[in-house]
Amino acid sequence: MIQRNLKILILTYLWVTFFEDSGLFVLSWLTPHLWFHYFNGIAPLSLDNALLRRSGGQWLAFAVAQGITLARWKKQPVWLAVEAGIRFSDLFTDMSYIMASRPNLTTMGWVFFLPPFFLNLLGVVIMLRGYKQLTGTKSL
């Protein structure tokens, strides 16, 4: 059995990240020039758009996995562990982006990329707690 507050937290987190990652995918593919303008204050160079769209593919994969998790986690709790892995992997992409683009990162860029590091870490904890409660696992 899962605690009611944790269930609400899981659903809220999954829906918010589903829309966030879907939005990032759309932004990276349809308007990459806006990405570089608002987050970095620069025009994209050479292969910047291609690399951003590559990241967009990752955000799309995240959104698809979150959609599957939303649909399946109550019957197949393993999807919460999958989601924890996704959020864990995104810890490193956010921090890498901040380190790589720090000289050009705008205020908006800092606002949009620094908090997700901590929110992804929180997501890992939430998803693993949900998995443990649903499966009765003592430790991971």
NORNORFEN-V684745 format. One record per pair of residues at least 4 apart in sequence whose ideal C-beta (glycine too) atoms are under 7 Angstrom apart, sorted by the first residue. I is the first residue (numbers start at 1). J is the second residue. If there is no record, write none. Layout:
I:J, I:J
//
This chain:
2:6, 2:7, 2:130, 2:133, 2:134, 3:7, 3:133, 4:8, 5:9, 6:10, 6:129, 6:130, 6:133, 7:11, 8:12, 9:13, 9:126, 10:14, 10:126, 10:130, 11:15, 12:16, 13:17, 13:123, 13:126, 14:18, 14:66, 14:69, 14:70, 15:19, 16:20, 17:21, 17:66, 17:123, 18:22, 18:63, 18:66, 18:67, 18:70, 19:23, 20:24, 21:25, 21:59, 21:62, 21:63, 21:66, 22:26, 22:63, 23:27, 24:28, 24:56, 24:59, 25:29, 25:56, 25:59, 25:60, 25:63, 26:30, 27:31, 27:34, 27:35, 28:32, 28:35, 28:52, 28:53, 28:55, 28:56, 28:59, 29:53, 29:56, 31:35, 32:36, 32:44, 32:49, 32:52, 32:53, 33:37, 33:44, 34:38, 35:39, 35:52, 36:40, 36:42, 36:43, 36:44, 36:48, 37:41, 38:106, 38:108, 39:105, 39:106, 39:108, 39:109, 39:112, 40:101, 40:104, 40:105, 40:106, 40:109, 41:104, 41:106, 42:104, 44:48, 44:49, 47:51, 48:52, 49:53, 50:54, 51:55, 52:56, 53:57, 55:59, 56:60, 57:61, 58:62, 59:63, 60:64, 61:65, 62:66, 62:86, 63:67, 64:68, 65:69, 65:82, 65:83, 65:86, 66:70, 66:83, 67:71, 68:72, 68:79, 69:73, 69:79, 69:80, 69:82, 69:83, 72:76, 72:79, 73:77, 73:79, 73:80, 77:131, 77:134, 77:135, 78:82, 79:83, 80:84, 80:127, 80:130, 80:131, 81:85, 81:127, 81:128, 81:131, 82:86, 83:87, 83:127, 84:88, 84:124, 84:127, 84:128, 85:89, 86:90, 87:120, 87:123, 87:124, 87:127, 88:124, 89:93, 90:94, 90:120, 91:95, 91:117, 91:120, 91:121, 92:96, 93:97, 94:98, 94:113, 94:116, 94:117, 94:120, 95:99, 95:117, 96:100, 97:101, 97:113, 98:102, 98:105, 98:113, 98:114, 101:105, 105:109, 105:110, 107:111, 108:112, 109:113, 110:114, 115:119, 116:120, 117:121, 118:122, 119:123, 120:124, 121:125, 122:126, 123:127, 124:128, 125:129, 126:130, 127:131, 128:132, 128:140, 129:133, 130:134, 131:135, 131:137, 132:137, 132:140
//
